[in-house]
């Protein structure tokens, strides 16, 4: 089976269907060929919810009943195709419902649950790469997991318009696991409104801290601005054309933009692709040149109803 489903129950991992202990589920996949790719959803999803279960939506395979399968990740990332060395996909679910600050607080527990699931996989075969791709608030559990994993446990991490603060990401990337990982920070001006809303609704750890959508300076982090024409031209030269922005404001273009999932598939499956991406990637402009000028409202509202 190319995909297994694991959820966070507080700080412990459990099998999504609860049919058996998660240790038994993981034991069947301790060894194998191809990478392990962990997929983490963002805000407003909750495993088992009749309408907002991520396993029926962005974590679903094409053959499974799903809502919105065109946005699902496993197939475009190379899973469910029957290819040799396809690897193992782990759909990781956590309770991201409620007010944004409540979901944000639960993300730390979810990150510990994720780490507990990955430790035996890494220990069984340290040479097998483990990658993580996460959207929006799902980047928080991914970063938290780095604090509880050994060095080398995570190879590459792709953050799609992540809802996280710079200090949080930088601290995670200085842990033993974080220092050995490559962090791709996918941003776009389309998401600037959501970056600001995150900063309004979730208190920053310190004065002057900003969301990672404003860039990240860690030595093992690469910021990929999908709204920048020079970046899109560079991707075209690398053989991975990505469509330009289709909307002025969009929180989901990091995985719905035509061509972008094919790029992530290559980055997760071909180690040389990250080297090609970094070589010749235009330097990001000064933050003031690309931030969306949005006045701070007197009473900020929650983001629109679509899931993140």
C-alpha positions in Angstrom: 0.0 0.0 0.0 1.6 3.3 -1.0 -0.2 5.4 1.6 -0.9 5.0 5.3 -3.0 7.3 7.4 -1.8 8.4 10.9 -3.5 10.9 13.2 -2.3 12.8 16.2 -4.2 12.0 19.4 -2.8 14.7 21.7 1.0 14.0 21.5 0.8 10.3 20.4 0.3 8.9 16.9 -2.7 6.6 16.2 -3.8 4.8 13.1 -6.6 6.8 11.4 -9.1 4.0 11.3 -8.1 2.9 14.9 -8.2 -0.8 13.6 -4.9 -1.6 15.2 -2.0 0.0 17.1 0.0 2.4 15.1 3.2 0.4 16.0 1.8 -2.5 14.1 0.9 -0.3 11.1 4.4 1.2 11.0 6.1 -2.1 11.5 4.9 -3.2 8.0 6.7 -0.3 6.4 9.9 -0.1 8.4 11.9 -1.1 5.3 11.3 -0.4 1.6 12.5 1.4 -1.4 11.8 4.9 -2.4 11.3 7.9 -0.1 9.0 8.4 2.8 6.9 11.5 2.2 4.8 13.0 5.1 1.9 15.2 4.0 0.4 17.6 6.6 -2.8 19.6 6.1 -3.4 23.1 7.5 -6.1 25.0 9.3 -9.8 23.9 9.5 -9.3 20.2 8.8 -10.0 17.5 11.4 -9.6 13.7 10.9 -13.0 11.9 11.0 -15.0 15.1 10.5 -17.8 14.2 8.0 -17.1 17.3 5.9 -13.6 18.4 6.7 -11.6 15.1 7.1 -8.3 15.6 5.3 -8.1 11.9 4.4 -11.1 12.3 2.2 -9.9 15.5 0.6 -6.3 16.6 0.1 -4.8 13.3 1.4 -7.0 11.1 -0.8 -5.9 8.9 -3.7 -7.9 9.2 -7.0 -9.5 5.8 -6.5 -10.9 6.7 -3.1 -14.2 8.6 -2.5 -13.1 12.2 -1.9 -14.3 15.7 -1.9 -12.3 17.9 -4.2 -9.9 15.2 -5.5 -8.4 17.6 -8.0 -6.6 19.3 -5.1 -5.4 16.0 -3.5 -1.7 15.6 -3.1 -0.7 11.9 -3.2 -1.2 11.3 -6.9 0.7 14.4 -8.2 3.5 13.6 -5.7 3.9 10.2 -7.4 1.9 7.9 -5.1 -0.7 5.3 -6.2 0.7 4.9 -9.6 2.3 1.5 -9.0 5.8 2.8 -10.0 8.9 1.0 -8.8 10.5 2.8 -5.9 7.3 4.8 -5.4 8.0 4.9 -1.7 5.6 5.4 1.2 3.3 8.3 1.7 2.1 9.1 5.2 -1.0 11.2 5.4 -0.8 12.9 8.8 -3.9 14.3 10.3 -4.4 16.5 13.3 -7.2 18.6 14.9 -6.9 22.0 13.2 -10.5 23.1 13.9 -11.6 25.9 16.1 -10.3 29.4 16.5 -6.9 29.9 14.8 -5.0 30.4 18.1 -6.6 27.2 19.5 -5.5 25.2 16.5 -2.0 26.8 16.7 -1.7 25.7 20.3 -2.6 22.1 19.4 0.0 22.0 16.6 2.9 21.5 19.1 1.3 18.4 20.5 0.7 17.2 16.9 4.4 17.7 16.1 5.4 15.5 19.0 3.0 12.8 17.7 4.6 13.1 14.3 8.1 12.7 15.7 7.0 9.6 17.6 5.8 8.1 14.3 9.0 8.9 12.4 11.5 7.7 14.9 11.1 4.0 14.2 11.0 4.6 10.5 14.3 6.4 10.6 15.9 3.9 13.1 15.0 1.0 10.9 16.8 2.4 7.8 18.7 5.7 8.4 19.6 5.8 4.7 16.0 6.0 3.6 15.1 9.7 3.0 12.1 11.1 4.9 10.6 14.3 3.6 7.8 16.5 4.8 5.4 18.7 2.8 3.0 20.9 4.7 0.6 23.7 4.0 -0.2 26.8 6.1 -0.7 25.9 9.8 0.5 22.4 9.1 4.0 23.7 9.0 3.9 24.2 12.8 3.7 20.4 13.6 6.4 19.8 11.0 8.7 22.3 12.7 7.9 21.0 16.2 8.8 17.5 15.2 12.3 18.6 14.4 12.8 19.3 18.2 12.1 15.7 19.0 13.9 13.9 16.2 17.5 12.8 15.9 20.0 14.3 13.4 19.3 13.1 9.9 15.8 12.0 10.5 14.3 14.5 8.0 16.0 15.2 4.6 13.8 17.9 3.0 10.9 19.9 4.2 8.6 21.9 1.9 6.5 24.6 3.6 3.6 25.8 1.4 2.8 29.4 2.4 3.5 28.4 6.0 1.6 29.9 9.0 4.6 30.2 11.3 6.9 32.8 12.7 10.5 33.3 11.6 11.9 32.7 15.1 9.9 29.5 15.3 11.3 28.2 12.0 14.9 29.4 12.8 14.8 27.7 16.2 13.6 24.4 14.7 16.3 24.6 12.0 19.1 24.8 14.6 18.1 21.6 16.3 20.2 18.4 15.4 17.4 17.3 13.0 16.8 20.7 11.6 20.5 21.5 10.8 20.6 18.5 8.5 17.4 19.2 6.8 16.8 21.5 3.8 13.8 23.8 4.2 12.0 25.1 1.1 9.9 28.1 2.1 7.3 28.6 -0.7 5.8 32.0 -0.6 3.7 34.3 -2.8 2.3 37.8 -2.6 -1.1 36.1 -3.1 -0.8 34.9 0.5 0.3 38.2 2.0 -3.2 38.9 3.4 -3.2 35.5 5.2 0.3 36.2 6.5 -0.9 39.4 8.0 -4.1 37.8 9.4 -1.9 35.1 11.0 0.2 37.8 12.7 -2.9 39.6 13.9 -4.5 36.5 15.4 -1.5 34.6 16.8 0.8 36.5 19.1 4.4 36.7 17.9 7.0 35.1 20.2 8.9 38.4 20.3 8.9 42.0 19.1 9.5 42.4 15.4 8.9 38.8 14.6 7.2 38.2 11.2 5.6 35.3 9.4 7.9 33.2 7.3 6.0 34.4 4.2 8.2 37.5 4.6 11.3 35.4 4.0 13.7 33.3 6.0 17.4 33.7 6.5 18.5 30.3 7.9 21.5 28.9 6.0 19.7 25.7 5.1 16.5 27.5 4.0 15.5 28.4 0.5 12.7 30.9 -0.1 10.8 30.3 -3.4 8.6 33.2 -4.3 6.0 32.0 -6.7 4.8 35.5 -7.6 8.2 36.6 -8.9 8.5 36.6 -12.7 12.3 36.0 -12.4 11.7 32.9 -10.2 9.1 31.5 -12.6 11.6 32.1 -15.5 14.2 30.2 -13.5 11.8 27.3 -12.9 11.1 27.3 -16.6 14.8 27.0 -17.4 15.0 24.1 -15.0 12.3 22.3 -16.9 9.4 22.9 -14.5 7.1 25.6 -15.8 4.7 26.9 -13.2 1.8 29.1 -14.1 1.9 32.8 -13.0 -0.5 33.9 -10.2 -4.1 33.5 -11.2 -5.6 35.6 -8.4 -4.5 38.6 -6.4 -5.4 36.9 -3.1 -5.2 33.1 -2.7 -4.1 31.0 0.2 -4.0 27.7 -1.8 -2.0 28.6 -4.9 1.0 26.9 -3.3 -0.5 23.6 -4.3 -3.2 24.5 -6.8 -1.1 26.5 -9.3 -0.7 24.6 -12.5 2.7 22.9 -12.7 3.7 23.4 -9.0 3.0 19.9 -7.8 5.2 18.5 -10.5 8.0 20.7 -9.2 7.5 19.4 -5.6 7.4 15.8 -6.9 10.9 16.3 -8.4 12.2 18.0 -5.3 11.0 15.2 -3.1 12.3 12.4 -5.4 15.4 13.8 -7.0 18.1 15.1 -4.6 19.9 16.9 -7.5 16.8 19.0 -8.2 17.2 21.1 -5.0 20.8 21.9 -6.1 19.5 23.0 -9.6 16.8 25.0 -7.9 19.2 26.9 -5.7 21.7 27.6 -8.5 20.6 30.8 -10.2 17.6 31.4 -8.0 17.0 35.2 -7.9 17.7 36.8 -4.5 14.4 37.9 -2.8 13.8 41.6 -2.9 13.7 43.7 0.2 10.6 42.9 2.2 9.1 46.3 1.8 9.2 45.9 -2.0 6.8 43.0 -2.1 4.6 43.0 1.1 1.0 43.7 0.3 0.1 47.1 2.0 -2.9 46.1 4.0 -4.0 48.4 6.9 -4.4 46.8 10.2 -8.2 46.5 11.0 -9.6 47.5 14.3 -11.3 44.1 14.8 -9.7 41.5 12.6 -11.9 38.7 11.4 -10.9 35.0 10.8 -9.9 33.9 7.3 -12.5 32.9 4.8 -14.2 29.6 5.2 -12.1 27.5 2.9 -9.8 25.1 4.6 -6.1 25.8 4.8 
